[in-house]
Amino acid sequence: MRHRDEHPIVRWLAAEARADDEHAERALAALFACLPRPRPAAAFADRVVARWLEARPGWLPLTAEQRRALPWVAATAVLAVLAVTLRLPALAAGAGVLSPGALLAALTTFFVTIAELLPEVALLGRLLVELQRASLLLIGSPPVLLTVALASFATACGYRWLRHHLAPSRTRYEAQIS
């Protein structure tokens, strides 16, 4: 059997030329077994996720500043929920309006509404961080820093001049106390 040592494509073409379907199918299967498995490039998944995130600005990952602020935001939310939860039954009992079932329904609606608003809150937080970054870049520019330095210098000089010329002369007694 000379064709066993040949390349699978040669065996497949020869079997097709002879109209030998069984050998052609085996040669074709061997040919596909020799082909390399297609795999995406190493950074393919990262590019896909980055494009997906760009298409959905509300789903952007948290920045380092947002991750640092997250425990504080969570603690504030927990305190707000505890305050509402602890105070609401006293208000309801005083009013005599809410039953425990209505209270549970109101709290459930409250939590569902908060959960629906989380993407918008995250987007708002990201926008605030971008606003802060832009304002810090503006404030950190040399013309602004020079203006602040000159204004500080002018203020200090003006204060000294006013203190020197407008302050009443101190007596010896006042000078000894200070």
Biotite code that builds the C-alpha atoms (Angstrom):
import biotite.structure as struc

atoms = struc.array([
    struc.Atom([0.000, 0.000, 0.000], chain_id="A", res_id=1, res_name="MET", atom_name="CA", element="C"),
    struc.Atom([2.041, 2.825, -1.311], chain_id="A", res_id=2, res_name="ARG", atom_name="CA", element="C"),
    struc.Atom([-0.561, 5.566, -0.635], chain_id="A", res_id=3, res_name="HIS", atom_name="CA", element="C"),
    struc.Atom([-0.358, 5.233, 3.187], chain_id="A", res_id=4, res_name="ARG", atom_name="CA", element="C"),
    struc.Atom([2.984, 7.068, 3.229], chain_id="A", res_id=5, res_name="ASP", atom_name="CA", element="C"),
    struc.Atom([1.713, 9.890, 1.023], chain_id="A", res_id=6, res_name="GLU", atom_name="CA", element="C"),
    struc.Atom([0.235, 13.167, 2.205], chain_id="A", res_id=7, res_name="HIS", atom_name="CA", element="C"),
    struc.Atom([-3.502, 12.936, 3.082], chain_id="A", res_id=8, res_name="PRO", atom_name="CA", element="C"),
    struc.Atom([-4.488, 15.343, 0.328], chain_id="A", res_id=9, res_name="ILE", atom_name="CA", element="C"),
    struc.Atom([-2.766, 13.174, -2.289], chain_id="A", res_id=10, res_name="VAL", atom_name="CA", element="C"),
    struc.Atom([-4.571, 10.062, -0.949], chain_id="A", res_id=11, res_name="ARG", atom_name="CA", element="C"),
    struc.Atom([-7.898, 11.897, -0.940], chain_id="A", res_id=12, res_name="TRP", atom_name="CA", element="C"),
    struc.Atom([-7.475, 13.172, -4.516], chain_id="A", res_id=13, res_name="LEU", atom_name="CA", element="C"),
    struc.Atom([-6.398, 9.708, -5.703], chain_id="A", res_id=14, res_name="ALA", atom_name="CA", element="C"),
    struc.Atom([-9.406, 8.055, -4.013], chain_id="A", res_id=15, res_name="ALA", atom_name="CA", element="C"),
    struc.Atom([-11.743, 10.640, -5.545], chain_id="A", res_id=16, res_name="GLU", atom_name="CA", element="C"),
    struc.Atom([-10.205, 10.008, -8.976], chain_id="A", res_id=17, res_name="ALA", atom_name="CA", element="C"),
    struc.Atom([-10.829, 6.269, -8.563], chain_id="A", res_id=18, res_name="ARG", atom_name="CA", element="C"),
    struc.Atom([-14.378, 7.009, -7.292], chain_id="A", res_id=19, res_name="ALA", atom_name="CA", element="C"),
    struc.Atom([-13.605, 5.008, -4.159], chain_id="A", res_id=20, res_name="ASP", atom_name="CA", element="C"),
    struc.Atom([-15.962, 6.729, -1.696], chain_id="A", res_id=21, res_name="ASP", atom_name="CA", element="C"),
    struc.Atom([-14.920, 4.777, 1.391], chain_id="A", res_id=22, res_name="GLU", atom_name="CA", element="C"),
    struc.Atom([-11.193, 5.503, 0.961], chain_id="A", res_id=23, res_name="HIS", atom_name="CA", element="C"),
    struc.Atom([-11.961, 9.118, -0.037], chain_id="A", res_id=24, res_name="ALA", atom_name="CA", element="C"),
    struc.Atom([-13.905, 9.662, 3.195], chain_id="A", res_id=25, res_name="GLU", atom_name="CA", element="C"),
    struc.Atom([-11.089, 8.205, 5.306], chain_id="A", res_id=26, res_name="ARG", atom_name="CA", element="C"),
    struc.Atom([-8.482, 10.265, 3.442], chain_id="A", res_id=27, res_name="ALA", atom_name="CA", element="C"),
    struc.Atom([-10.581, 13.410, 3.894], chain_id="A", res_id=28, res_name="LEU", atom_name="CA", element="C"),
    struc.Atom([-10.945, 12.708, 7.642], chain_id="A", res_id=29, res_name="ALA", atom_name="CA", element="C"),
    struc.Atom([-7.157, 12.211, 7.865], chain_id="A", res_id=30, res_name="ALA", atom_name="CA", element="C"),
    struc.Atom([-6.651, 15.454, 5.946], chain_id="A", res_id=31, res_name="LEU", atom_name="CA", element="C"),
    struc.Atom([-8.832, 17.395, 8.396], chain_id="A", res_id=32, res_name="PHE", atom_name="CA", element="C"),
    struc.Atom([-7.027, 15.734, 11.317], chain_id="A", res_id=33, res_name="ALA", atom_name="CA", element="C"),
    struc.Atom([-3.723, 17.099, 9.974], chain_id="A", res_id=34, res_name="CYS", atom_name="CA", element="C"),
    struc.Atom([-4.989, 20.686, 9.775], chain_id="A", res_id=35, res_name="LEU", atom_name="CA", element="C"),
    struc.Atom([-4.099, 22.976, 12.674], chain_id="A", res_id=36, res_name="PRO", atom_name="CA", element="C"),
    struc.Atom([-6.903, 23.823, 15.074], chain_id="A", res_id=37, res_name="ARG", atom_name="CA", element="C"),
    struc.Atom([-8.033, 27.435, 14.655], chain_id="A", res_id=38, res_name="PRO", atom_name="CA", element="C"),
    struc.Atom([-7.528, 29.440, 17.831], chain_id="A", res_id=39, res_name="ARG", atom_name="CA", element="C"),
    struc.Atom([-8.039, 33.149, 18.354], chain_id="A", res_id=40, res_name="PRO", atom_name="CA", element="C"),
    struc.Atom([-5.023, 35.357, 18.908], chain_id="A", res_id=41, res_name="ALA", atom_name="CA", element="C"),
    struc.Atom([-3.815, 35.927, 22.447], chain_id="A", res_id=42, res_name="ALA", atom_name="CA", element="C"),
    struc.Atom([-5.371, 39.400, 22.792], chain_id="A", res_id=43, res_name="ALA", atom_name="CA", element="C"),
    struc.Atom([-8.560, 38.568, 20.880], chain_id="A", res_id=44, res_name="PHE", atom_name="CA", element="C"),
    struc.Atom([-10.738, 38.228, 23.987], chain_id="A", res_id=45, res_name="ALA", atom_name="CA", element="C"),
    struc.Atom([-9.381, 41.482, 25.407], chain_id="A", res_id=46, res_name="ASP", atom_name="CA", element="C"),
    struc.Atom([-10.185, 43.330, 22.176], chain_id="A", res_id=47, res_name="ARG", atom_name="CA", element="C"),
    struc.Atom([-13.708, 41.896, 22.055], chain_id="A", res_id=48, res_name="VAL", atom_name="CA", element="C"),
    struc.Atom([-14.412, 42.820, 25.674], chain_id="A", res_id=49, res_name="VAL", atom_name="CA", element="C"),
    struc.Atom([-12.967, 46.330, 25.159], chain_id="A", res_id=50, res_name="ALA", atom_name="CA", element="C"),
    struc.Atom([-15.180, 46.912, 22.114], chain_id="A", res_id=51, res_name="ARG", atom_name="CA", element="C"),
    struc.Atom([-18.193, 45.549, 23.965], chain_id="A", res_id=52, res_name="TRP", atom_name="CA", element="C"),
    struc.Atom([-17.532, 47.895, 26.888], chain_id="A", res_id=53, res_name="LEU", atom_name="CA", element="C"),
    struc.Atom([-17.093, 50.873, 24.526], chain_id="A", res_id=54, res_name="GLU", atom_name="CA", element="C"),
    struc.Atom([-20.484, 50.121, 23.004], chain_id="A", res_id=55, res_name="ALA", atom_name="CA", element="C"),
    struc.Atom([-22.121, 50.127, 26.456], chain_id="A", res_id=56, res_name="ARG", atom_name="CA", element="C"),
    struc.Atom([-20.851, 53.151, 28.406], chain_id="A", res_id=57, res_name="PRO", atom_name="CA", element="C"),
    struc.Atom([-23.023, 52.301, 31.419], chain_id="A", res_id=58, res_name="GLY", atom_name="CA", element="C"),
    struc.Atom([-21.102, 49.041, 31.848], chain_id="A", res_id=59, res_name="TRP", atom_name="CA", element="C"),
    struc.Atom([-17.608, 50.477, 31.983], chain_id="A", res_id=60, res_name="LEU", atom_name="CA", element="C"),
    struc.Atom([-15.325, 48.838, 34.521], chain_id="A", res_id=61, res_name="PRO", atom_name="CA", element="C"),
    struc.Atom([-14.504, 50.742, 37.674], chain_id="A", res_id=62, res_name="LEU", atom_name="CA", element="C"),
    struc.Atom([-11.436, 52.925, 37.734], chain_id="A", res_id=63, res_name="THR", atom_name="CA", element="C"),
    struc.Atom([-8.970, 52.830, 40.617], chain_id="A", res_id=64, res_name="ALA", atom_name="CA", element="C"),
    struc.Atom([-10.588, 55.920, 42.177], chain_id="A", res_id=65, res_name="GLU", atom_name="CA", element="C"),
    struc.Atom([-14.025, 54.323, 41.961], chain_id="A", res_id=66, res_name="GLN", atom_name="CA", element="C"),
    struc.Atom([-12.748, 51.085, 43.487], chain_id="A", res_id=67, res_name="ARG", atom_name="CA", element="C"),
    struc.Atom([-11.275, 53.065, 46.394], chain_id="A", res_id=68, res_name="ARG", atom_name="CA", element="C"),
    struc.Atom([-14.578, 54.927, 46.874], chain_id="A", res_id=69, res_name="ALA", atom_name="CA", element="C"),
    struc.Atom([-16.704, 51.777, 46.611], chain_id="A", res_id=70, res_name="LEU", atom_name="CA", element="C"),
    struc.Atom([-16.493, 50.763, 50.320], chain_id="A", res_id=71, res_name="PRO", atom_name="CA", element="C"),
    struc.Atom([-17.556, 54.274, 51.352], chain_id="A", res_id=72, res_name="TRP", atom_name="CA", element="C"),
    struc.Atom([-20.462, 54.264, 48.918], chain_id="A", res_id=73, res_name="VAL", atom_name="CA", element="C"),
    struc.Atom([-21.513, 50.812, 50.111], chain_id="A", res_id=74, res_name="ALA", atom_name="CA", element="C"),
    struc.Atom([-21.260, 51.866, 53.775], chain_id="A", res_id=75, res_name="ALA", atom_name="CA", element="C"),
    struc.Atom([-23.344, 54.967, 53.070], chain_id="A", res_id=76, res_name="THR", atom_name="CA", element="C"),
    struc.Atom([-25.959, 52.894, 51.263], chain_id="A", res_id=77, res_name="ALA", atom_name="CA", element="C"),
    struc.Atom([-26.101, 50.387, 54.129], chain_id="A", res_id=78, res_name="VAL", atom_name="CA", element="C"),
    struc.Atom([-26.475, 53.177, 56.677], chain_id="A", res_id=79, res_name="LEU", atom_name="CA", element="C"),
    struc.Atom([-29.235, 54.788, 54.603], chain_id="A", res_id=80, res_name="ALA", atom_name="CA", element="C"),
    struc.Atom([-31.086, 51.486, 54.290], chain_id="A", res_id=81, res_name="VAL", atom_name="CA", element="C"),
    struc.Atom([-30.691, 50.822, 58.015], chain_id="A", res_id=82, res_name="LEU", atom_name="CA", element="C"),
    struc.Atom([-31.953, 54.297, 58.857], chain_id="A", res_id=83, res_name="ALA", atom_name="CA", element="C"),
    struc.Atom([-34.980, 53.881, 56.614], chain_id="A", res_id=84, res_name="VAL", atom_name="CA", element="C"),
    struc.Atom([-35.620, 50.338, 57.840], chain_id="A", res_id=85, res_name="THR", atom_name="CA", element="C"),
    struc.Atom([-35.329, 51.250, 61.515], chain_id="A", res_id=86, res_name="LEU", atom_name="CA", element="C"),
    struc.Atom([-37.293, 54.482, 61.265], chain_id="A", res_id=87, res_name="ARG", atom_name="CA", element="C"),
    struc.Atom([-40.040, 53.379, 58.846], chain_id="A", res_id=88, res_name="LEU", atom_name="CA", element="C"),
    struc.Atom([-41.775, 50.908, 61.219], chain_id="A", res_id=89, res_name="PRO", atom_name="CA", element="C"),
    struc.Atom([-41.958, 53.582, 63.942], chain_id="A", res_id=90, res_name="ALA", atom_name="CA", element="C"),
    struc.Atom([-43.475, 56.027, 61.478], chain_id="A", res_id=91, res_name="LEU", atom_name="CA", element="C"),
    struc.Atom([-45.876, 53.403, 60.164], chain_id="A", res_id=92, res_name="ALA", atom_name="CA", element="C"),
    struc.Atom([-46.931, 52.373, 63.663], chain_id="A", res_id=93, res_name="ALA", atom_name="CA", element="C"),
    struc.Atom([-47.465, 56.004, 64.603], chain_id="A", res_id=94, res_name="GLY", atom_name="CA", element="C"),
    struc.Atom([-49.573, 56.599, 61.525], chain_id="A", res_id=95, res_name="ALA", atom_name="CA", element="C"),
    struc.Atom([-51.292, 53.218, 61.744], chain_id="A", res_id=96, res_name="GLY", atom_name="CA", element="C"),
    struc.Atom([-51.371, 53.016, 57.956], chain_id="A", res_id=97, res_name="VAL", atom_name="CA", element="C"),
    struc.Atom([-48.846, 50.400, 56.890], chain_id="A", res_id=98, res_name="LEU", atom_name="CA", element="C"),
    struc.Atom([-49.250, 46.728, 57.586], chain_id="A", res_id=99, res_name="SER", atom_name="CA", element="C"),
    struc.Atom([-46.189, 44.440, 57.699], chain_id="A", res_id=100, res_name="PRO", atom_name="CA", element="C"),
    struc.Atom([-47.066, 43.180, 54.201], chain_id="A", res_id=101, res_name="GLY", atom_name="CA", element="C"),
    struc.Atom([-47.281, 46.691, 52.796], chain_id="A", res_id=102, res_name="ALA", atom_name="CA", element="C"),
    struc.Atom([-44.020, 47.574, 54.539], chain_id="A", res_id=103, res_name="LEU", atom_name="CA", element="C"),
    struc.Atom([-42.323, 44.544, 52.978], chain_id="A", res_id=104, res_name="LEU", atom_name="CA", element="C"),
    struc.Atom([-43.747, 45.446, 49.559], chain_id="A", res_id=105, res_name="ALA", atom_name="CA", element="C"),
    struc.Atom([-42.501, 49.030, 49.914], chain_id="A", res_id=106, res_name="ALA", atom_name="CA", element="C"),
    struc.Atom([-39.012, 47.873, 50.929], chain_id="A", res_id=107, res_name="LEU", atom_name="CA", element="C"),
    struc.Atom([-38.898, 45.392, 48.043], chain_id="A", res_id=108, res_name="THR", atom_name="CA", element="C"),
    struc.Atom([-39.921, 48.108, 45.592], chain_id="A", res_id=109, res_name="THR", atom_name="CA", element="C"),
    struc.Atom([-37.280, 50.392, 47.115], chain_id="A", res_id=110, res_name="PHE", atom_name="CA", element="C"),
    struc.Atom([-34.505, 47.804, 46.666], chain_id="A", res_id=111, res_name="PHE", atom_name="CA", element="C"),
    struc.Atom([-35.592, 46.960, 43.100], chain_id="A", res_id=112, res_name="VAL", atom_name="CA", element="C"),
    struc.Atom([-35.582, 50.661, 42.210], chain_id="A", res_id=113, res_name="THR", atom_name="CA", element="C"),
    struc.Atom([-32.115, 51.080, 43.718], chain_id="A", res_id=114, res_name="ILE", atom_name="CA", element="C"),
    struc.Atom([-30.863, 48.033, 41.794], chain_id="A", res_id=115, res_name="ALA", atom_name="CA", element="C"),
    struc.Atom([-32.242, 49.468, 38.538], chain_id="A", res_id=116, res_name="GLU", atom_name="CA", element="C"),
    struc.Atom([-30.481, 52.780, 39.175], chain_id="A", res_id=117, res_name="LEU", atom_name="CA", element="C"),
    struc.Atom([-27.030, 51.286, 39.859], chain_id="A", res_id=118, res_name="LEU", atom_name="CA", element="C"),
    struc.Atom([-25.764, 51.483, 36.229], chain_id="A", res_id=119, res_name="PRO", atom_name="CA", element="C"),
    struc.Atom([-26.772, 55.155, 36.034], chain_id="A", res_id=120, res_name="GLU", atom_name="CA", element="C"),
    struc.Atom([-25.113, 55.850, 39.382], chain_id="A", res_id=121, res_name="VAL", atom_name="CA", element="C"),
    struc.Atom([-21.945, 54.139, 38.166], chain_id="A", res_id=122, res_name="ALA", atom_name="CA", element="C"),
    struc.Atom([-22.018, 56.221, 34.984], chain_id="A", res_id=123, res_name="LEU", atom_name="CA", element="C"),
    struc.Atom([-22.571, 59.385, 37.044], chain_id="A", res_id=124, res_name="LEU", atom_name="CA", element="C"),
    struc.Atom([-19.625, 58.448, 39.275], chain_id="A", res_id=125, res_name="GLY", atom_name="CA", element="C"),
    struc.Atom([-17.440, 57.898, 36.222], chain_id="A", res_id=126, res_name="ARG", atom_name="CA", element="C"),
    struc.Atom([-18.506, 61.260, 34.802], chain_id="A", res_id=127, res_name="LEU", atom_name="CA", element="C"),
    struc.Atom([-17.675, 62.958, 38.118], chain_id="A", res_id=128, res_name="LEU", atom_name="CA", element="C"),
    struc.Atom([-14.251, 61.312, 38.128], chain_id="A", res_id=129, res_name="VAL", atom_name="CA", element="C"),
    struc.Atom([-13.644, 62.503, 34.544], chain_id="A", res_id=130, res_name="GLU", atom_name="CA", element="C"),
    struc.Atom([-14.756, 66.029, 35.540], chain_id="A", res_id=131, res_name="LEU", atom_name="CA", element="C"),
    struc.Atom([-12.365, 65.945, 38.489], chain_id="A", res_id=132, res_name="GLN", atom_name="CA", element="C"),
    struc.Atom([-9.524, 64.713, 36.268], chain_id="A", res_id=133, res_name="ARG", atom_name="CA", element="C"),
    struc.Atom([-10.179, 67.467, 33.706], chain_id="A", res_id=134, res_name="ALA", atom_name="CA", element="C"),
    struc.Atom([-10.349, 70.178, 36.365], chain_id="A", res_id=135, res_name="SER", atom_name="CA", element="C"),
    struc.Atom([-7.115, 68.939, 37.962], chain_id="A", res_id=136, res_name="LEU", atom_name="CA", element="C"),
    struc.Atom([-5.407, 69.019, 34.574], chain_id="A", res_id=137, res_name="LEU", atom_name="CA", element="C"),
    struc.Atom([-6.638, 72.580, 34.090], chain_id="A", res_id=138, res_name="LEU", atom_name="CA", element="C"),
    struc.Atom([-5.642, 73.679, 37.595], chain_id="A", res_id=139, res_name="ILE", atom_name="CA", element="C"),
    struc.Atom([-2.252, 72.014, 37.242], chain_id="A", res_id=140, res_name="GLY", atom_name="CA", element="C"),
    struc.Atom([-1.366, 73.920, 34.083], chain_id="A", res_id=141, res_name="SER", atom_name="CA", element="C"),
    struc.Atom([1.535, 76.424, 34.387], chain_id="A", res_id=142, res_name="PRO", atom_name="CA", element="C"),
    struc.Atom([-0.526, 79.581, 33.644], chain_id="A", res_id=143, res_name="PRO", atom_name="CA", element="C"),
    struc.Atom([-3.033, 78.747, 36.383], chain_id="A", res_id=144, res_name="VAL", atom_name="CA", element="C"),
    struc.Atom([-0.300, 77.877, 38.882], chain_id="A", res_id=145, res_name="LEU", atom_name="CA", element="C"),
    struc.Atom([1.513, 81.121, 38.070], chain_id="A", res_id=146, res_name="LEU", atom_name="CA", element="C"),
    struc.Atom([-1.712, 83.090, 38.556], chain_id="A", res_id=147, res_name="THR", atom_name="CA", element="C"),
    struc.Atom([-2.334, 81.416, 41.924], chain_id="A", res_id=148, res_name="VAL", atom_name="CA", element="C"),
    struc.Atom([1.254, 82.103, 43.034], chain_id="A", res_id=149, res_name="ALA", atom_name="CA", element="C"),
    struc.Atom([1.063, 85.765, 41.993], chain_id="A", res_id=150, res_name="LEU", atom_name="CA", element="C"),
    struc.Atom([-2.337, 86.185, 43.679], chain_id="A", res_id=151, res_name="ALA", atom_name="CA", element="C"),
    struc.Atom([-0.962, 84.641, 46.881], chain_id="A", res_id=152, res_name="SER", atom_name="CA", element="C"),
    struc.Atom([2.072, 86.915, 46.764], chain_id="A", res_id=153, res_name="PHE", atom_name="CA", element="C"),
    struc.Atom([-0.095, 90.007, 46.153], chain_id="A", res_id=154, res_name="ALA", atom_name="CA", element="C"),
    struc.Atom([-2.407, 89.020, 49.006], chain_id="A", res_id=155, res_name="THR", atom_name="CA", element="C"),
    struc.Atom([0.487, 88.545, 51.434], chain_id="A", res_id=156, res_name="ALA", atom_name="CA", element="C"),
    struc.Atom([2.062, 91.885, 50.419], chain_id="A", res_id=157, res_name="CYS", atom_name="CA", element="C"),
    struc.Atom([-1.282, 93.672, 50.697], chain_id="A", res_id=158, res_name="GLY", atom_name="CA", element="C"),
    struc.Atom([-1.910, 92.209, 54.136], chain_id="A", res_id=159, res_name="TYR", atom_name="CA", element="C"),
    struc.Atom([1.493, 93.317, 55.391], chain_id="A", res_id=160, res_name="ARG", atom_name="CA", element="C"),
    struc.Atom([1.055, 96.807, 53.943], chain_id="A", res_id=161, res_name="TRP", atom_name="CA", element="C"),
    struc.Atom([-2.413, 97.171, 55.486], chain_id="A", res_id=162, res_name="LEU", atom_name="CA", element="C"),
    struc.Atom([-1.219, 95.848, 58.822], chain_id="A", res_id=163, res_name="ARG", atom_name="CA", element="C"),
    struc.Atom([1.754, 98.186, 58.839], chain_id="A", res_id=164, res_name="HIS", atom_name="CA", element="C"),
    struc.Atom([-0.063, 101.359, 57.726], chain_id="A", res_id=165, res_name="HIS", atom_name="CA", element="C"),
    struc.Atom([-3.524, 100.943, 59.175], chain_id="A", res_id=166, res_name="LEU", atom_name="CA", element="C"),
    struc.Atom([-2.889, 99.232, 62.495], chain_id="A", res_id=167, res_name="ALA", atom_name="CA", element="C"),
    struc.Atom([-2.800, 101.593, 65.476], chain_id="A", res_id=168, res_name="PRO", atom_name="CA", element="C"),
    struc.Atom([0.541, 101.903, 67.159], chain_id="A", res_id=169, res_name="SER", atom_name="CA", element="C"),
    struc.Atom([0.909, 99.490, 70.003], chain_id="A", res_id=170, res_name="ARG", atom_name="CA", element="C"),
    struc.Atom([1.748, 100.662, 73.442], chain_id="A", res_id=171, res_name="THR", atom_name="CA", element="C"),
    struc.Atom([4.544, 99.253, 75.509], chain_id="A", res_id=172, res_name="ARG", atom_name="CA", element="C"),
    struc.Atom([2.015, 97.356, 77.575], chain_id="A", res_id=173, res_name="TYR", atom_name="CA", element="C"),
    struc.Atom([0.540, 95.629, 74.461], chain_id="A", res_id=174, res_name="GLU", atom_name="CA", element="C"),
    struc.Atom([4.020, 94.872, 73.170], chain_id="A", res_id=175, res_name="ALA", atom_name="CA", element="C"),
    struc.Atom([4.968, 93.198, 76.477], chain_id="A", res_id=176, res_name="GLN", atom_name="CA", element="C"),
    struc.Atom([1.830, 91.011, 76.449], chain_id="A", res_id=177, res_name="ILE", atom_name="CA", element="C"),
    struc.Atom([2.397, 89.706, 72.948], chain_id="A", res_id=178, res_name="SER", atom_name="CA", element="C"),
])
